[in-house]
Amino acid sequence: MSDPNQDYFAHHTSQPFAWKERKKARGTWRALFESFAYLPPFNRMFGKDSPSYAESYWYCMGGLTFLSFLLLILSGLVLTLFGPTWWQGTYVGYVTKSIHYWTAQSFFFFLFLHIIRVWLTGAYRGKRWLNYAIGFVAFFLSLGENLFGLLARGDWESQFVSMHSDDMLFTIPGLRLISPENFTSALIIHVALIPFVLLILIGVHVTLVKLQGIARPL
Amino acid sequence: MKSHTPKNQETTRFHVVPHCFWRYPIVAGIVTVAVILLGMLVGSPNWPQATIKKVTTEQPGGTLWAVAQELDHSSSSYTNTQEYGMINPATRLVVDPLKSASWALAPNVNEALSQFLAQPEQQQVRWAMNYDNSIRKALKMGSMGGAMSTVPVPSLTMLSHLHGDFGPVPVIANGILQLARNGYLQNYFQGISPGNTFEYVNIWLYDQPYLLNTAIKNGLTDDQWGMIKERGFFVGPWYLIIPAIAHVLLPGGSSGPGFVLWNALIAFFFIVLFPLIPGLRDIPRYLKLYKLIYATDNIQHSPLVQSVKRSLGDETNASI
């Protein structure tokens, strides 16, 4: 065995589609449902091996944060399409905005658990540090995204926070170029600018996780 | 053969097991349904915006006082002079609206404005300052201190009994009050702003005691941990706890530069120092809390697998 890592990373390699064999082994319906997992980027999701310690729900937290991010984009697109009058003035709009709000709660809830998992398992060691740093930058950027989302809502909280932050955070050089009570600009920053950067950062983060595999245990 | 076992598996105490993938779509489905249900059943913060008409109808005395402060350059809007189009709050928030509505105002207001503008700025500020100080005296207010306590609001009766060298300032303030109460002022500010922008409306409102007083009563200012709260809703952005701690507890964190600096230091610690400095980065190893995280290898430790392993002896490898 020339390369001691060879076996360890064996579970990252792709697997052929093998429909007939899978159908025989798993039954038609199950094989059909699981088909997507044999196409990129879902290779070897089923029937794949993984280190036993990673078979813990703690290792789902990053994935659930990503899921929340996708749900935020989805509900955010609906909100963007119909606009502030809709989410302020109609029941369906209000519910959609509420789903967006709770998804943000879910995003940060799972993100905090993900960070705790990464810390406690020392999953930032060696070359993984770069991905750890990218993740943390995305985390801090998400907090800024949250502030602009609050400003873009257009309710009492937006009104008050726009002025309260304008007299504190947005008085410093650089940031004072931003006008928080300009809700149009806040909305654009919230729905286009920061999500675009976040999408890139999270995309790189997830890709690196995929390339580097699961962190080795302490 | 033991000597052929990969080094990493030898040291990890773990085995390679079949991965249970279906938990991901199942948990994802549960989370998706949960956020939809929470959105439908619990809702979200939705307190309506304060309007100029509402605020000035409830606290007209606050408006007269705010106009005095705008004219003597002591209002909080002087913090916002960097806003595009603001330049001088006295002009933007008082003089220009009055000029734009001269056709609708009583002749004495137009005359008062002409009289005010005919004087040099020094005199204008002196009149306004006299009025401002007289209001403070009537309210028995000392110097502006103790930032986060509510500000008393003068009543119209109290203001009508004030006497001093105020020049045309009280008449001008009443002209603004009239425009604010009949809804003209809000329309004017939004009319001179493009699109969905509330710069002038919000800056004008923030000069009134109303907005900050309401926030203080509801515990919503930054100093009251307002960063992690929402008005009229039980769950706020709790995840802003780190910036909130920087603002409330750390020295100098309540100023803009201090707040940014502390947050940058905290970020630097977590991104660079904690994971890279020997000793610091080893804390999780010493704490051994990873034991709470890692899944127990039930299959490998089951009596059946153990007995099979024993019977096979050294011929088996770690990932049976």
Interface residues (C-beta under 8 A of the other chain):
Chain A: M1 P4 N5 Q6 D7 Y8 A10 H11 A37 M45 F46 G47 K48 D49 S50 P51 S52 Y53 A54 E55 S56 Y57 W58 C60 G63 L64 L67 S68 L71 P84 Q88 Y94 V95 T96 K97 S98 I99 H100 Y101 W102 T103 Q105 S106 F108 F109 F110 L111 F112 R117 W119 L120 T121 G122 Y124 R125 W129 Y132 A133 F136 V137 F140 L143 N146 L150 R153 G154 D155 W156 E157 S158 Q159 F160 S162 M163 H164 D166 D167 M168 L169 F170 T171 I172 L175 R176 S179 E181 N182 F183 T184 S185 L187 R216 P217 L218
Chain B: H4 P6 K7 N8 Q9 T12 R13 F14 H15 V16 V17 P18 H19 C20 F21 R23 Y24 V27 A28 V31 T32 A34 V35 I36 L38 G39 M40 V42 G43 S44 P45 N46 W47 P48 Q49 A50 S76 T79 N80 Q82 E83 Y84 P194 G195 N196 T197 F198 E199 V201 N202 I203 L205 Y206 L211 T214 A215 L220 T221 D222 G226 E230 R231 V235 P237 W238 Y239 L240 P243 S254 S255 G256 P257 F259 V260 N263 A267 F270 I271 V272 P275 L276 R281 D282 P284 R285 L287 L289 Y290 L292 I293 Y294 A295 D297 I299 Q300 S319
